[in-house]
Amino acid sequence: MAASKRLHDTLNRLAAAEAEALAREFLAPRLRGGRVQVRIAGVVCAFKVEPNDFEGWGVFQPTSATAARLVRPARLAERKQYLEPLPLVRLIICRRDDDRWLAIPANRADTRFRIEGLVPVRLVEEAQPFEVLLTRFDGARCWYEGPDPRRDPATAAFLREALARMVEPEALSRPGLTAEERVAYTLNYLPRLEAEAAARRDRVEERLRAALAHAGASLADYTERGDVYRVAFEIDGRRHVSVIAQDDLSVQTAGICLSGQDHLFDLQSLVGVLREARGGAVVRVGDGPDAMPEEDYWRVHPPEP
């Protein structure tokens, strides 16, 4: 009987706490499309918010046990009061991903939290890559508090300028630059370097493909070697490999014996020569069991000056 009464009293207290909480406004951060949460009698409750497109810090009024409406945006002092009890985490902004900023710890010696890779920072009002931010961790997310006043903003500006010039990470030189800031820089530098290399390869491939297509051949693949391209292409279903200068696509090694006259052709005109030679006796030059090695070819047919 006593246990039943205690359970009844507990349920009554929870119901009273819920009724009181539902009658009060509360402050919370809200991500677009998400729910806001508030702790009621030790239990975290989630509310769907109207208007649904609101994102930011707001003061909300519950309208039911599962819904709330925005009363007004929160004031700066209210936000500060909300964040102040939460653990402080300093993060270095790396890059923006859609509508959120991604960051890494500014101090890897801080062992309070185990942060692997990039972590999103929520509700960032204003930031640029490589800035050090003060954030507060609520156990699930890092919320933006503001820039770290202890860190010189000129350091972040230096890194942004270096990235614009694509300075290699190993070449960065600035007094006071931390290991974490170097990591943040590298995390930006490498994807940009890869993107530039991919874009350049696309341009080269399009250039080779266009030259070959104009002559009725198709590109299979190519590789770069110093200042030349080793180009594999097909003419009427037969594969050929030639070495072409990068600057003007002039032939360095045609892939067949031209008696040392290779330099008289470019990639486009070479296709016509190869097509005409298809029915005759052709000595291939390059790799392969039936091909003359390039060294032997140039020893027998030294290029004309």
C-alpha positions, -999 to +999 in steps of 0.1 A: +000+000+000+028+024+009+046+016-024+015+023-043+011+056-026+047+066-033+042+057-070+010+078-071+027+107-055+056+105-079+032+105-109+014+134-095+046+154-091+056+146-126+022+156-139+024+189-119+059+196-132+048+189-168+018+212-164+039+240-149+066+236-176+040+236-204+026+269-190+060+286-192+081+299-220+115+284-225+148+292-243+164+268-267+185+266-299+167+253-330+181+239-362+160+243-393+134+215-396+144+201-362+128+200-328+136+220-297+142+202-264+136+212-228+142+192-196+110+187-175+114+171-141+147+155-153+132+142-185+142+157-219+111+165-239+111+174-276+087+198-293+078+204-329+081+241-337+060+266-356+070+283-378+089+254-392+115+275-411+128+292-380+165+285-372+184+301-344+180+309-307+144+314-297+120+318-268+092+292-273+058+286-257+045+251-256+011+247-272+007+210-264+028+181-250+045+178-284+044+212-300+056+248-293+055+281-311+082+307-315+075+337-292+105+358-302+142+354-311+164+351-280+185+381-267+222+379-266+222+379-228+197+350-228+219+330-251+249+336-230+231+325-199+220+293-216+256+285-229+276+295-199+271+264-178+281+241-207+317+230-212+338+253-234+355+238-265+378+258-287+376+248-323+393+259-356+369+265-385+380+245-415+353+248-442+317+252-448+295+222-457+261+233-471+246+252-442+270+243-415+306+250-406+331+221-399+359+224-374+387+206-356+399+210-320+421+240-314+440+221-287+445+184-292+459+181-257+423+187-244+413+152-234+379+160-220+362+150-252+371+125-279+367+144-312+376+125-344+378+143-377+357+173-384+329+183-361+299+206-371+295+239-352+259+248-350+243+283-354+275+301-364+266+337-370+298+349-387+330+331-394+358+326-419+381+296-424+409+291-399+393+313-372+394+299-337+359+298-322+345+295-287+318+268-287+298+251-260+292+213-259+258+201-247+267+164-249+256+161-285+264+192-304+288+221-303+270+255-303+287+287-315+294+312-288+318+336-306+353+342-318+382+334-294+395+368-283+428+352-273+437+343-309+451+369-333+427+371-363+457+379-385+468+343-383+436+331-399+439+358-426+475+346-433+463+311-438+434+321-461+459+342-482+483+312-483+455+289-494+445+313-522+481+311-535+481+273-529+512+274-507+523+239-498+516+231-461+553+224-455+562+259-467+539+278-443+560+301-421+546+323-395+556+328-358+531+313-334+514+291-360+501+260-341+502+224-352+464+224-351+462+253-375+486+236-398+463+205-398+433+228-406+452+243-435+461+209-448+425+197-446+416+226-469+447+224-491+445+187-501+409+187-515+416+219-534+448+204-548+430+173-559+402+194-574+427+215-594+445+183-606+412+168-617+401+199-635+435+201-653+432+164-663+397+171-676+411+200-697+439+179-711+416+149-718+392+172-737+421+187-757+434+153-767+400+139-774+391+169-796+423+166-816+418+129-822+381+131-829+387+158-856+409+132-874+385+103-869+402+086-839+391+081-803+411+086-771+416+055-749+437+070-722+468+090-715+496+095-689+518+124-682+556+120-683+577+151-678+567+175-706+550+149-728+519+128-729+519+091-737+486+088-756+467+056-763+441+059-790+421+038-815+418+041-852+391+018-868+393-005-838+431-007-837+451+006-808+481+029-812+504+045-786+523+077-794+543+102-773+532+138-778+546+171-766+523+188-740+527+223-753+517+219-790+508+182-793+537+177-817+548+141-821+579+130-802+576+093-809+549+082-834+547+046-823+556+034-858+588+038-878+588+071-897+625+071-903+631+097-877+606+121-892+582+119-863+587+156-855+570+166-888+536+156-875+512+166-847+487+143-831+459+151-855+480+147-887+496+115-873+462+098-874+461+102-912+496+087-915+486+057-894+455+052-913+473+052-946+500+029-933+474+003-921+476-018-953+514-018-957+543-031-937+545-012-905+573-014-879+559-005-845+580+014-820+576+013-783+565-014-759+553-049-769+569-081-782+566-071-819+578-035-814+612-019-818+624-004-785+625+034-787+662+035-779+670+013-809+647+033-831+664+066-823+698+051-826+690+039-861+670+070-870+684+099-850+660+129-851+668+157-874+678+190-858 
